Amino acid sequence: MIKRTLYFGNPAYLSMRLKQLVIKTPEASDCPMDLNDAGMAVAVRTIPIEDIGIIILDNKQITVTQGLMEELLDSNCAVITCGSNHLPVGLMLPLYGHTLQNERFRHQLEASLPLKKQLWQQTIQYKISNQARMLRYVTGDEHGNMKVWASTVKSGDSDNLEARAAAYYWKTIFPDNENFIRGRDEDAPNNLLNYGYAVLRAVIARALTASGLLPTLGIHHHNRYNAYCLADDIMEPYRPFVDKLVFDIVQSGTDIELTKEIKARLLSIPTLEVNINGKRSPLIVAASTTSSSLAKCFSGELRKLAYPEMT
């Protein structure tokens, strides 16, 4: 079953009763956005907690009871909090999410450097390949240089082809915006990309936790201040799917500020259709497939990561 993504942008009191999320708001019109099957925002009052995958809290007047928080984490729900700029600033995940967690922790901690370099090589190969397909979608042309870079990535990406591909990719992805610079604090549509990546990061971190892995211990990223290094590693090949959604928003000619309507579209990221292992799958399900394959690579059961491919 596809888990639901909930966004709360108005004052609300959130509690739990009989395994249900109970939503109390000052007025009926101030209900949260919930994505239905058609991707439209609908008003809700109670939702089964087992149906929820991600909750985003974006108002300083939201109250969450301890009982609800415990139940959400017990159901492996990722809880994202936003700051005054309405961008995600915090992510809460359960401390345990798999019956074999201790064993999987040990496999992850004992992973050899050659194995981690091979896993990073595969990750970058998939990332650049998906970026190449994204550029084909944008320009209608094949980008042979990207394909060459993807096919020649060495163990550990010792030639840093990821950076070379990124420089070309971001220069090309928005043809109508020749001055575009990719950066967290740069001009729009960076605001949409940042928001989309934060949602994606939560999806990946949630999947890693469910597979009994430590989202903190990366195979490449190792910033001492980053609590989600592994999530940042594994989300790399998934980023172009967010880029495609943002590109479509920009091309639609709508305002590229983070309005409720734009956020609603970005909150559809977990349900985006991707192709993984030759099958169509929602992104949130594909993330679980990827994290499960990673756990098996750490244990020696597999040698290849399962990543989605853009079509």
Beta strands, then each sheet from edge to edge (+ up, - down):
strand 1: 4-8
strand 2: 12-17
strand 3: 20-24
strand 4: 33-35
strand 5: 41-42
strand 6: 46-48
strand 7: 52-57
strand 8: 62-64
strand 9: 78-82
strand 10: 88-92
strand 11: 273-276
strand 12: 279-282
sheet 1: 5+ 4- 1+ 7+ 9+ 10-
sheet 2: 6+ 3- 2+ 8+
sheet 3: 11+ 12-
end
